[in-house]
């Protein structure tokens, strides 16, 4: 007898029935929810009712969950929001979970987790540059050239085969050996420095610091983007234009060997390493300024003769002993320049360049001729010495031959004397014997 418009009824099978006038199936015939021990249903109350299974009064909009293993047929007062499964996580994996009542977001890492009724997965968005760097690292690279970040063709070449990142998963970054990264927490407004090799897992409020470094030759700002700061030792090359005191313009190609001084304990505050946004550009500008000032005080000839000494003195300075210092340190970020290599020095002006080439060729010719003259003089000296030794050997040989000839004549004279004496003796004996016989 009462109007029952909008009343919903649940019919459980097996059964057969006809729809009455004014009735219709809400969502056709539905299956019973069968849950395993790793599954659960997120439920919401549509109206006030008493939950017989939990012996609890439910209010409209209230959310709760029913866990398996079981089978479940939702009453008409209950709507099923979603079916959930436990999320297995390794010790280096995690998810971002948001409490829809308080709005707080936290990271669950290293354990299998089932979302609670008042929780949902939260997606962490990252700047495009960080997304690119993370994908590049997955491909084995640690930095992104800015041409790739602005050129769609270059970008598609890097990421064509990459799957989109699951934004609900905790972001992990593998810090390579001999590098470090800065992680900034916008919630607590503090930062932490992680040295490699290490694995960094980002909390919901944390972001990785992107460094935009100068590159190319001469150095151009914002040429390279990277998350990991290389600690060195390494070298950077730059082209510097200088002008001498006699207005000769030169272009120098210099290579600086550098490293960061991280000799202290790793648990101390190393945030100064990231205090200079572009340490490469800053160092190259500082070095170029010092070198230009030193070269401007000397003439072209002086610089051409002692370029290495002038540049090293300008870069490293003089110590208390009057010698060129061994290195130059930047206390702001702990960067140390250990040595400098002058790879080339060429005049910018074509006339000066031609004159320098001519003077160099003339110096080479003079050196060659002096070397030829010295070699010729040495050859003549050696020839004279050899001729003198030969003459001395001839005299010695003649002297020995004359001595041998004198000795031979003496032997002949002695032999003749012995022969004559023997013959005379024999004749005397013979006469004496003959006289005795006749006697």
C-alpha positions as a Markdown table, in Angstrom:
| # | Residue | x | y | z |
|---|---|---|---|---|
| 1 | Unk | 0.0 | 0.0 | 0.0 |
| 2 | Unk | 2.8 | 2.7 | 0.4 |
| 3 | Unk | 4.7 | 4.2 | -2.4 |
| 4 | Unk | 8.1 | 2.6 | -2.7 |
| 5 | Unk | 9.7 | 4.7 | -5.4 |
| 6 | Unk | 13.5 | 4.5 | -5.3 |
| 7 | Unk | 13.6 | 1.5 | -3.0 |
| 8 | Unk | 16.3 | -1.0 | -4.0 |
| 9 | Unk | 16.1 | -4.7 | -3.3 |
| 10 | Unk | 18.6 | -7.5 | -3.5 |
| 11 | Unk | 17.8 | -10.9 | -5.0 |
| 12 | Unk | 20.3 | -13.6 | -4.4 |
| 13 | Unk | 20.5 | -16.6 | -6.7 |
| 14 | Unk | 19.6 | -19.2 | -7.5 |
| 15 | Unk | 16.1 | -17.8 | -8.0 |
| 16 | Unk | 13.7 | -16.8 | -10.7 |
| 17 | Unk | 11.4 | -13.8 | -10.7 |
| 18 | Unk | 9.6 | -11.3 | -12.9 |
| 19 | Unk | 10.1 | -7.6 | -12.7 |
| 20 | Unk | 7.0 | -5.8 | -11.4 |
| 21 | Unk | 5.6 | -2.7 | -13.0 |
| 22 | Unk | 7.9 | 0.2 | -12.3 |
| 23 | Unk | 10.9 | -2.1 | -11.5 |
| 24 | Unk | 14.1 | -2.4 | -13.5 |
| 25 | Unk | 17.5 | -4.1 | -13.1 |
| 26 | Unk | 20.0 | -1.6 | -11.9 |
| 27 | Unk | 23.2 | -3.1 | -13.3 |
| 28 | Unk | 22.1 | -6.3 | -14.8 |
| 29 | Unk | 23.0 | -9.7 | -13.2 |
| 30 | Unk | 26.2 | -9.4 | -11.1 |
| 31 | Unk | 28.7 | -12.0 | -10.0 |
| 32 | Unk | 29.6 | -12.7 | -6.4 |
| 33 | Unk | 32.9 | -11.2 | -5.3 |
| 34 | Unk | 35.4 | -14.0 | -4.5 |
| 35 | Unk | 38.4 | -12.8 | -2.7 |
| 36 | Unk | 41.7 | -14.5 | -2.1 |
| 37 | Unk | 43.8 | -13.9 | 1.0 |
| 38 | Unk | 45.7 | -11.2 | -0.9 |
| 39 | Unk | 42.6 | -9.3 | -2.0 |
| 40 | Unk | 40.1 | -6.9 | -0.4 |
| 41 | Unk | 37.1 | -4.8 | -1.3 |
| 42 | Unk | 36.8 | -1.1 | -0.5 |
| 43 | Unk | 33.2 | -0.4 | 0.4 |
| 44 | Unk | 31.2 | 2.7 | 1.0 |
| 45 | Unk | 27.8 | 3.2 | 2.7 |
| 46 | Unk | 25.1 | 4.8 | 0.6 |
| 47 | Unk | 22.7 | 5.3 | 3.6 |
| 48 | Unk | 22.4 | 4.5 | 7.3 |
| 49 | Unk | 22.3 | 0.8 | 8.0 |
| 50 | Unk | 23.5 | -1.8 | 10.5 |
| 51 | Unk | 26.3 | -4.0 | 9.2 |
| 52 | Unk | 25.4 | -7.4 | 10.4 |
| 53 | Unk | 28.8 | -8.9 | 9.5 |
| 54 | Unk | 30.6 | -6.4 | 11.7 |
| 55 | Unk | 27.7 | -5.6 | 14.0 |
| 56 | Unk | 28.4 | -1.9 | 13.4 |
| 57 | Unk | 26.2 | 1.0 | 12.3 |
| 58 | Unk | 27.3 | 2.6 | 9.1 |
| 59 | Unk | 26.8 | 6.2 | 8.1 |
| 60 | Unk | 26.5 | 7.5 | 4.5 |
| 61 | Unk | 29.9 | 8.0 | 3.0 |
| 62 | Unk | 31.7 | 5.8 | 5.5 |
| 63 | Unk | 34.4 | 3.7 | 4.0 |
| 64 | Unk | 35.7 | 0.3 | 5.2 |
| 65 | Unk | 37.2 | -2.8 | 3.8 |
| 66 | Unk | 36.4 | -6.5 | 3.8 |
| 67 | Unk | 39.4 | -8.8 | 3.5 |
| 68 | Unk | 39.6 | -12.3 | 1.9 |
| 69 | Unk | 39.7 | -15.2 | 1.7 |
| 70 | Unk | 35.8 | -15.0 | 1.4 |
| 71 | Unk | 33.0 | -14.5 | -1.0 |
| 72 | Unk | 30.9 | -11.3 | -0.7 |
| 73 | Unk | 27.6 | -10.1 | -2.0 |
| 74 | Unk | 27.2 | -6.3 | -1.2 |
| 75 | Unk | 23.9 | -5.3 | 0.3 |
| 76 | Unk | 21.8 | -2.6 | -1.5 |
| 77 | Unk | 23.0 | -0.1 | 1.1 |
| 78 | Unk | 26.7 | -0.6 | 0.1 |
| 79 | Unk | 28.6 | 0.3 | -3.0 |
| 80 | Unk | 31.9 | -1.3 | -4.0 |
| 81 | Unk | 34.4 | 1.4 | -4.8 |
| 82 | Unk | 37.3 | -0.8 | -5.9 |
| 83 | Unk | 39.0 | -4.2 | -5.5 |
| 84 | Unk | 42.4 | -4.0 | -4.0 |
| 85 | Unk | 45.4 | -6.4 | -3.8 |
| 86 | Unk | 48.4 | -6.4 | -1.5 |
| 87 | Unk | 51.4 | -4.7 | -3.1 |
| 88 | Unk | 54.6 | -6.7 | -2.8 |
| 89 | Unk | 57.7 | -4.5 | -2.3 |
| 90 | Unk | 61.3 | -5.4 | -2.2 |
| 91 | Unk | 63.7 | -3.7 | 0.3 |
| 92 | Unk | 64.6 | -1.1 | -2.4 |
| 93 | Unk | 61.0 | -0.6 | -3.6 |
| 94 | Unk | 58.2 | 1.5 | -2.3 |
| 95 | Unk | 54.9 | 3.3 | -2.9 |
| 96 | Unk | 53.5 | 6.7 | -2.1 |
| 97 | Unk | 50.4 | 6.5 | 0.1 |
| 98 | Unk | 48.1 | 9.4 | 0.9 |
| 99 | Unk | 45.7 | 9.7 | 3.8 |
| 100 | Unk | 42.5 | 11.1 | 2.3 |
| 101 | Unk | 41.4 | 12.4 | 5.8 |
| 102 | Unk | 44.5 | 14.3 | 6.8 |
| 103 | Unk | 46.0 | 14.8 | 3.4 |
| 104 | Unk | 49.4 | 13.6 | 4.6 |
| 105 | Unk | 51.6 | 11.6 | 2.1 |
| 106 | Unk | 54.1 | 9.0 | 3.2 |
| 107 | Unk | 56.3 | 6.4 | 1.6 |
| 108 | Unk | 56.0 | 2.7 | 2.4 |
| 109 | Unk | 59.3 | 0.9 | 1.6 |
| 110 | Unk | 60.5 | -2.6 | 1.8 |
| 111 | Unk | 57.4 | -4.5 | 2.9 |
| 112 | Unk | 54.2 | -6.0 | 1.4 |
| 113 | Unk | 51.4 | -3.5 | 2.0 |
| 114 | Unk | 47.6 | -3.3 | 1.7 |
| 115 | Unk | 46.0 | 0.1 | 1.5 |
| 116 | Unk | 43.7 | 1.0 | 4.4 |
| 117 | Unk | 40.2 | 2.3 | 3.8 |
| 118 | Unk | 41.2 | 5.9 | 4.3 |
| 119 | Unk | 44.3 | 5.6 | 2.0 |
| 120 | Unk | 45.0 | 5.8 | -1.7 |
| 121 | Unk | 48.0 | 5.7 | -4.0 |
| 122 | Unk | 49.5 | 9.1 | -4.6 |
| 123 | Unk | 51.3 | 10.1 | -7.8 |
| 124 | Unk | 54.5 | 12.1 | -7.4 |
| 125 | Unk | 55.2 | 14.5 | -10.3 |
| 126 | Unk | 58.7 | 15.5 | -11.3 |
| 127 | Unk | 60.0 | 18.4 | -13.5 |
| 128 | Unk | 60.6 | 17.4 | -17.1 |
| 129 | Unk | 64.3 | 17.8 | -16.7 |
| 130 | Unk | 64.4 | 15.3 | -13.8 |
| 131 | Unk | 62.2 | 12.8 | -15.7 |
| 132 | Unk | 64.6 | 13.0 | -18.6 |
| 133 | Unk | 67.7 | 12.5 | -16.4 |
| 134 | Unk | 66.1 | 9.6 | -14.6 |
| 135 | Unk | 65.3 | 7.9 | -17.9 |
| 136 | Unk | 68.8 | 8.6 | -19.2 |
| 137 | Unk | 70.4 | 7.0 | -16.2 |
| 138 | Unk | 68.3 | 3.9 | -16.8 |
| 139 | Unk | 69.9 | 3.9 | -20.3 |
| 140 | Unk | 73.4 | 4.2 | -18.8 |
| 141 | Unk | 73.9 | 7.9 | -19.1 |
| 142 | Unk | 74.3 | 10.4 | -16.2 |
| 143 | Unk | 73.6 | 13.7 | -17.9 |
| 144 | Unk | 71.4 | 15.3 | -20.6 |
| 145 | Unk | 72.7 | 17.8 | -23.1 |
| 146 | Unk | 70.4 | 20.8 | -23.4 |
| 147 | Unk | 70.1 | 20.2 | -27.2 |
| 148 | Unk | 68.4 | 16.9 | -26.5 |
| 149 | Unk | 66.0 | 18.5 | -24.0 |
| 150 | Unk | 64.9 | 21.1 | -26.5 |
| 151 | Unk | 65.1 | 19.1 | -29.8 |
| 152 | Unk | 62.1 | 16.7 | -30.1 |
| 153 | Unk | 64.0 | 14.5 | -32.6 |
| 154 | Unk | 67.0 | 14.1 | -30.2 |
| 155 | Unk | 64.6 | 13.5 | -27.3 |
| 156 | Unk | 62.6 | 10.8 | -29.2 |
| 157 | Unk | 65.9 | 9.0 | -30.0 |
| 158 | Unk | 66.6 | 8.7 | -26.2 |
| 159 | Unk | 63.2 | 7.7 | -25.0 |
| 160 | Unk | 61.4 | 6.0 | -27.8 |
| 161 | Unk | 61.7 | 2.6 | -26.2 |
| 162 | Unk | 61.1 | 3.7 | -22.6 |
| 163 | Unk | 57.9 | 2.9 | -20.7 |
| 164 | Unk | 56.3 | 5.8 | -18.8 |
| 165 | Unk | 57.2 | 5.9 | -15.1 |
| 166 | Unk | 54.7 | 4.6 | -12.5 |
| 167 | Unk | 54.2 | 7.8 | -10.6 |
| 168 | Unk | 52.9 | 6.0 | -7.5 |
| 169 | Unk | 56.2 | 4.1 | -7.1 |
| 170 | Unk | 58.9 | 5.5 | -4.9 |
| 171 | Unk | 61.5 | 7.2 | -7.1 |
| 172 | Unk | 64.9 | 5.6 | -6.9 |
| 173 | Unk | 68.2 | 7.0 | -8.2 |
| 174 | Unk | 71.5 | 5.0 | -8.4 |
| 175 | Unk | 74.3 | 7.4 | -7.5 |
| 176 | Unk | 77.4 | 6.3 | -9.5 |
| 177 | Unk | 80.8 | 5.8 | -8.0 |
| 178 | Unk | 82.8 | 9.0 | -7.3 |
| 179 | Unk | 79.8 | 11.2 | -7.5 |
| 180 | Unk | 77.2 | 12.7 | -5.1 |
| 181 | Unk | 73.7 | 14.1 | -5.4 |
| 182 | Unk | 71.8 | 16.6 | -3.3 |
| 183 | Unk | 68.3 | 15.7 | -2.1 |
| 184 | Unk | 66.2 | 18.7 | -0.8 |
| 185 | Unk | 63.2 | 18.2 | 1.5 |
| 186 | Unk | 60.7 | 21.0 | 0.8 |
| 187 | Unk | 58.7 | 19.9 | 3.9 |
| 188 | Unk | 61.5 | 20.4 | 6.5 |
| 189 | Unk | 63.5 | 22.8 | 4.2 |
| 190 | Unk | 66.7 | 20.8 | 4.7 |
| 191 | Unk | 69.0 | 19.0 | 2.3 |
| 192 | Unk | 71.1 | 15.8 | 2.4 |
| 193 | Unk | 74.1 | 14.8 | 0.3 |
| 194 | Unk | 74.4 | 11.2 | -0.8 |
| 195 | Unk | 77.8 | 9.9 | -2.0 |
| 196 | Unk | 78.0 | 7.0 | -4.5 |
| 197 | Unk | 77.9 | 4.2 | -5.0 |
| 198 | Unk | 74.5 | 4.4 | -3.3 |
| 199 | Unk | 70.8 | 4.0 | -4.0 |
| 200 | Unk | 68.6 | 7.1 | -3.1 |
| 201 | Unk | 64.9 | 6.6 | -2.4 |
| 202 | Unk | 62.9 | 9.9 | -2.5 |
| 203 | Unk | 60.4 | 10.7 | 0.2 |
| 204 | Unk | 57.2 | 12.5 | -0.9 |
| 205 | Unk | 58.5 | 16.0 | -0.2 |
| 206 | Unk | 62.0 | 15.4 | -1.5 |
| 207 | Unk | 63.4 | 16.4 | -4.9 |
| 208 | Unk | 66.7 | 15.9 | -6.6 |
| 209 | Unk | 68.8 | 19.0 | -7.3 |
| 210 | Unk | 69.4 | 19.5 | -11.1 |
| 211 | Unk | 72.8 | 21.1 | -12.0 |
| 212 | Unk | 73.1 | 23.1 | -15.2 |
| 213 | Unk | 76.7 | 23.2 | -16.2 |
| 214 | Unk | 78.6 | 25.1 | -18.9 |
| 215 | Unk | 80.0 | 23.1 | -21.8 |
| 216 | Unk | 81.6 | 23.4 | -25.1 |
| 217 | Unk | 84.7 | 25.5 | -26.0 |
| 218 | Unk | 84.6 | 28.3 | -25.2 |
| 219 | Unk | 82.3 | 27.6 | -22.3 |
| 220 | Unk | 78.6 | 28.3 | -22.8 |
| 221 | Unk | 76.2 | 28.3 | -19.8 |
| 222 | Unk | 73.4 | 25.7 | -19.4 |
| 223 | Unk | 74.9 | 23.3 | -21.9 |
| 224 | Unk | 74.7 | 20.2 | -19.7 |
| 225 | Unk | 72.1 | 19.1 | -17.1 |
| 226 | Unk | 73.0 | 16.4 | -14.5 |
| 227 | Unk | 71.8 | 15.1 | -11.2 |
| 228 | Unk | 75.1 | 13.6 | -10.1 |
| 229 | Unk | 78.1 | 15.8 | -9.3 |
| 230 | Unk | 81.3 | 14.2 | -10.5 |
| 231 | Unk | 84.0 | 14.6 | -7.8 |
| 232 | Unk | 87.0 | 14.2 | -10.0 |
| 233 | Unk | 89.9 | 14.2 | -10.7 |
| 234 | Unk | 89.0 | 15.3 | -14.2 |
| 235 | Unk | 89.8 | 18.1 | -16.6 |
| 236 | Unk | 87.9 | 20.9 | -18.3 |
| 237 | Unk | 89.1 | 22.7 | -21.5 |
| 238 | Unk | 88.4 | 26.3 | -22.4 |
| 239 | Unk | 89.4 | 28.9 | -25.0 |
| 240 | Unk | 90.6 | 32.3 | -23.6 |
| 241 | Unk | 91.2 | 35.4 | -25.7 |
| 242 | Unk | 94.1 | 37.6 | -24.3 |
| 243 | Unk | 95.8 | 40.8 | -25.4 |
| 244 | Unk | 99.4 | 41.6 | -24.6 |
| 245 | Unk | 100.7 | 45.0 | -23.7 |
| 246 | Unk | 101.8 | 45.7 | -27.3 |
| 247 | Unk | 98.2 | 44.9 | -28.5 |
| 248 | Unk | 98.8 | 41.4 | -29.8 |
| 249 | Unk | 95.6 | 39.4 | -29.5 |
| 250 | Unk | 96.0 | 35.7 | -28.8 |
| 251 | Unk | 93.6 | 32.8 | -28.4 |
| 252 | Unk | 94.8 | 30.3 | -25.7 |
| 253 | Unk | 93.5 | 26.7 | -25.4 |
| 254 | Unk | 93.8 | 25.7 | -21.7 |
| 255 | Unk | 93.0 | 22.5 | -19.9 |
| 256 | Unk | 92.5 | 22.6 | -16.1 |
| 257 | Unk | 92.8 | 19.5 | -14.0 |
| 258 | Unk | 90.4 | 19.7 | -11.1 |
| 259 | Unk | 88.8 | 17.7 | -8.2 |
| 260 | Unk | 86.6 | 18.3 | -5.2 |
| 261 | Unk | 88.3 | 18.0 | -1.8 |
| 262 | Unk | 86.1 | 15.5 | 0.1 |
| 263 | Unk | 88.7 | 14.2 | 2.4 |
| 264 | Unk | 86.6 | 14.7 | 5.6 |
| 265 | Unk | 84.1 | 12.3 | 7.1 |
| 266 | Unk | 81.1 | 11.6 | 4.9 |
| 267 | Unk | 78.6 | 12.4 | 7.7 |
| 268 | Unk | 79.5 | 16.1 | 7.9 |
| 269 | Unk | 77.6 | 18.8 | 6.1 |
| 270 | Unk | 78.7 | 18.7 | 2.4 |
| 271 | Unk | 76.1 | 21.1 | 1.1 |
| 272 | Unk | 78.8 | 23.5 | 0.0 |
| 273 | Unk | 79.5 | 21.2 | -2.9 |
| 274 | Unk | 76.3 | 22.4 | -4.5 |
| 275 | Unk | 76.6 | 26.0 | -3.3 |
| 276 | Unk | 77.8 | 27.1 | -6.8 |
| 277 | Unk | 75.2 | 26.2 | -9.4 |
| 278 | Unk | 77.6 | 26.2 | -12.4 |
| 279 | Unk | 81.0 | 25.5 | -11.0 |
| 280 | Unk | 82.6 | 24.9 | -14.4 |
| 281 | Unk | 81.5 | 28.2 | -15.8 |
| 282 | Unk | 82.5 | 30.0 | -12.5 |
| 283 | Unk | 86.0 | 28.4 | -12.5 |
| 284 | Unk | 86.6 | 29.1 | -16.2 |
| 285 | Unk | 85.6 | 32.8 | -15.8 |
| 286 | Unk | 87.8 | 33.2 | -12.8 |
| 287 | Unk | 90.8 | 31.6 | -14.5 |
| 288 | Unk | 90.3 | 33.5 | -17.7 |
| 289 | Unk | 90.1 | 36.8 | -15.8 |
| 290 | Unk | 93.4 | 36.2 | -13.9 |
| 291 | Unk | 95.2 | 35.1 | -17.1 |
| 292 | Unk | 94.0 | 38.1 | -19.1 |
| 293 | Unk | 95.3 | 40.4 | -16.4 |
| 294 | Unk | 98.7 | 38.7 | -16.3 |
| 295 | Unk | 99.1 | 38.6 | -20.1 |
| 296 | Unk | 98.1 | 42.3 | -20.5 |
| 297 | Unk | 101.2 | 43.3 | -18.4 |
| 298 | Unk | 103.8 | 41.6 | -20.7 |
| 299 | Unk | 104.8 | 42.1 | -24.4 |
| 300 | Unk | 104.2 | 39.5 | -27.1 |
| 301 | Unk | 107.9 | 38.5 | -27.1 |
| 302 | Unk | 108.0 | 38.0 | -23.4 |
| 303 | Unk | 104.8 | 35.9 | -23.4 |
| 304 | Unk | 106.0 | 33.9 | -26.4 |
| 305 | Unk | 109.2 | 33.0 | -24.5 |
| 306 | Unk | 107.7 | 32.3 | -21.0 |
| 307 | Unk | 104.0 | 31.7 | -21.6 |
| 308 | Unk | 103.8 | 28.6 | -19.3 |
| 309 | Unk | 105.4 | 30.4 | -16.4 |
| 310 | Unk | 103.2 | 33.5 | -16.8 |
| 311 | Unk | 100.0 | 31.5 | -17.0 |
| 312 | Unk | 100.8 | 29.2 | -14.0 |
| 313 | Unk | 101.8 | 32.2 | -11.9 |
| 314 | Unk | 98.6 | 34.0 | -12.7 |
| 315 | Unk | 96.5 | 30.9 | -11.9 |
| 316 | Unk | 98.3 | 29.5 | -8.8 |
| 317 | Unk | 100.1 | 32.5 | -7.4 |
| 318 | Unk | 103.4 | 32.7 | -5.6 |
| 319 | Unk | 104.0 | 31.0 | -2.2 |
| 320 | Unk | 106.1 | 32.3 | 0.7 |
| 321 | Unk | 109.3 | 30.8 | -0.8 |
| 322 | Unk | 108.8 | 32.7 | -4.0 |
| 323 | Unk | 107.8 | 29.6 | -6.0 |
| 324 | Unk | 104.7 | 28.9 | -8.0 |
| 325 | Unk | 102.1 | 27.3 | -5.8 |
| 326 | Unk | 101.0 | 23.7 | -6.4 |
| 327 | Unk | 97.3 | 24.2 | -6.7 |
| 328 | Unk | 94.4 | 26.7 | -6.3 |
| 329 | Unk | 91.4 | 26.0 | -4.0 |
| 330 | Unk | 88.0 | 27.6 | -4.1 |
| 331 | Unk | 86.8 | 27.5 | -0.5 |
| 332 | Unk | 83.2 | 28.3 | -1.5 |
| 333 | Unk | 82.6 | 24.7 | -2.9 |
| 334 | Unk | 85.8 | 22.9 | -2.1 |
| 335 | Unk | 87.0 | 22.8 | -5.8 |
| 336 | Unk | 90.7 | 22.4 | -6.3 |
| 337 | Unk | 92.6 | 23.2 | -9.5 |
| 338 | Unk | 95.7 | 21.0 | -9.4 |
| 339 | Unk | 97.4 | 21.8 | -12.7 |
| 340 | Unk | 97.0 | 23.6 | -16.0 |
| 341 | Unk | 98.0 | 22.5 | -19.5 |
| 342 | Unk | 98.6 | 25.0 | -22.3 |
| 343 | Unk | 97.4 | 23.1 | -25.3 |
| 344 | Unk | 97.7 | 25.9 | -27.8 |
| 345 | Unk | 98.3 | 29.6 | -28.3 |
| 346 | Unk | 97.5 | 31.2 | -31.7 |
| 347 | Unk | 97.3 | 34.9 | -32.7 |
| 348 | Unk | 93.9 | 36.1 | -33.7 |
| 349 | Unk | 95.2 | 38.7 | -36.2 |
| 350 | Unk | 96.2 | 37.1 | -39.5 |
| 351 | Unk | 99.2 | 39.5 | -39.9 |
| 352 | Unk | 100.5 | 38.7 | -36.5 |
| 353 | Unk | 100.0 | 35.0 | -37.1 |
| 354 | Unk | 101.9 | 35.2 | -40.4 |
| 355 | Unk | 104.8 | 37.1 | -38.8 |
| 356 | Unk | 104.9 | 34.6 | -35.9 |
| 357 | Unk | 105.0 | 31.7 | -38.4 |
| 358 | Unk | 107.7 | 33.5 | -40.3 |
| 359 | Unk | 109.8 | 34.1 | -37.1 |
| 360 | Unk | 109.3 | 30.4 | -36.1 |
| 361 | Unk | 110.4 | 29.2 | -39.6 |
| 362 | Unk | 113.4 | 31.6 | -39.4 |
| 363 | Unk | 114.3 | 30.3 | -35.9 |
| 364 | Unk | 114.0 | 26.7 | -37.2 |
| 365 | Unk | 116.3 | 27.6 | -40.2 |
| 366 | Unk | 118.8 | 29.2 | -37.9 |
| 367 | Unk | 118.8 | 26.3 | -35.5 |
| 368 | Unk | 119.1 | 23.9 | -38.4 |
| 369 | Unk | 122.0 | 25.7 | -39.9 |
| 370 | Unk | 123.8 | 26.0 | -36.6 |
| 371 | Unk | 123.3 | 22.3 | -36.0 |
| 372 | Unk | 124.6 | 21.6 | -39.5 |
| 373 | Unk | 127.7 | 23.8 | -38.9 |
| 374 | Unk | 128.3 | 22.1 | -35.6 |
| 375 | Unk | 128.0 | 18.7 | -37.2 |
| 376 | Unk | 130.3 | 19.6 | -40.0 |
| 377 | Unk | 132.9 | 21.0 | -37.5 |
| 378 | Unk | 132.7 | 17.9 | -35.4 |
| 379 | Unk | 133.1 | 15.7 | -38.5 |
| 380 | Unk | 136.2 | 17.7 | -39.6 |
| 381 | Unk | 137.7 | 17.4 | -36.1 |
| 382 | Unk | 137.1 | 13.7 | -36.0 |
| 383 | Unk | 138.7 | 13.4 | -39.5 |
| 384 | Unk | 141.8 | 15.3 | -38.4 |
| 385 | Unk | 142.1 | 13.2 | -35.2 |
| 386 | Unk | 141.8 | 10.0 | -37.3 |
| 387 | Unk | 144.4 | 11.3 | -39.8 |
| 388 | Unk | 146.8 | 12.1 | -36.9 |
| 389 | Unk | 146.3 | 8.7 | -35.3 |
| 390 | Unk | 147.0 | 7.1 | -38.7 |
| 391 | Unk | 150.3 | 9.1 | -39.2 |
| 392 | Unk | 151.3 | 8.2 | -35.7 |
| 393 | Unk | 150.7 | 4.5 | -36.4 |
| 394 | Unk | 152.8 | 4.7 | -39.6 |
| 395 | Unk | 155.7 | 6.3 | -37.7 |
| 396 | Unk | 155.4 | 3.6 | -35.0 |
| 397 | Unk | 155.4 | 0.9 | -37.7 |
| 398 | Unk | 158.4 | 2.3 | -39.4 |
| 399 | Unk | 160.2 | 2.6 | -36.1 |
| 400 | Unk | 159.5 | -1.1 | -35.3 |
| 401 | Unk | 160.6 | -2.1 | -38.8 |
| 402 | Unk | 163.9 | -0.2 | -38.5 |
| 403 | Unk | 164.6 | -1.8 | -35.1 |
| 404 | Unk | 163.9 | -5.2 | -36.6 |
| 405 | Unk | 166.3 | -4.4 | -39.6 |
| 406 | Unk | 169.1 | -3.3 | -37.1 |
| 407 | Unk | 168.6 | -6.5 | -35.1 |
| 408 | Unk | 168.9 | -8.6 | -38.3 |
| 409 | Unk | 172.1 | -6.9 | -39.3 |
| 410 | Unk | 173.6 | -7.5 | -35.9 |
| 411 | Unk | 172.6 | -11.1 | -36.1 |
| 412 | Unk | 174.2 | -11.4 | -39.5 |
| 413 | Unk | 177.5 | -9.7 | -38.3 |
| 414 | Unk | 177.6 | -12.0 | -35.3 |
| 415 | Unk | 177.0 | -15.0 | -37.6 |
| 416 | Unk | 179.8 | -14.0 | -39.9 |
| 417 | Unk | 182.2 | -13.4 | -37.1 |
| 418 | Unk | 181.4 | -16.9 | -35.7 |
| 419 | Unk | 181.9 | -18.4 | -39.1 |
| 420 | Unk | 185.2 | -16.6 | -39.7 |
| 421 | Unk | 186.5 | -17.5 | -36.2 |
| 422 | Unk | 185.5 | -21.2 | -36.6 |
| 423 | Unk | 187.2 | -21.4 | -40.0 |
| 424 | Unk | 190.4 | -19.8 | -38.7 |
| 425 | Unk | 190.4 | -22.1 | -35.7 |
| 426 | Unk | 189.9 | -25.2 | -37.9 |
| 427 | Unk | 192.7 | -24.2 | -40.3 |
| 428 | Unk | 195.1 | -23.6 | -37.4 |
| 429 | Unk | 194.3 | -27.0 | -35.9 |
| 430 | Unk | 194.8 | -28.6 | -39.3 |
| 431 | Unk | 198.3 | -27.0 | -39.8 |
| 432 | Unk | 199.3 | -27.9 | -36.2 |
| 433 | Unk | 198.3 | -31.5 | -36.7 |
| 434 | Unk | 200.1 | -31.6 | -40.1 |
| 435 | Unk | 203.3 | -30.2 | -38.6 |
| 436 | Unk | 203.1 | -32.8 | -35.8 |
| 437 | Unk | 202.7 | -35.6 | -38.3 |
| 438 | Unk | 205.6 | -34.4 | -40.4 |
| 439 | Unk | 207.7 | -33.8 | -37.3 |
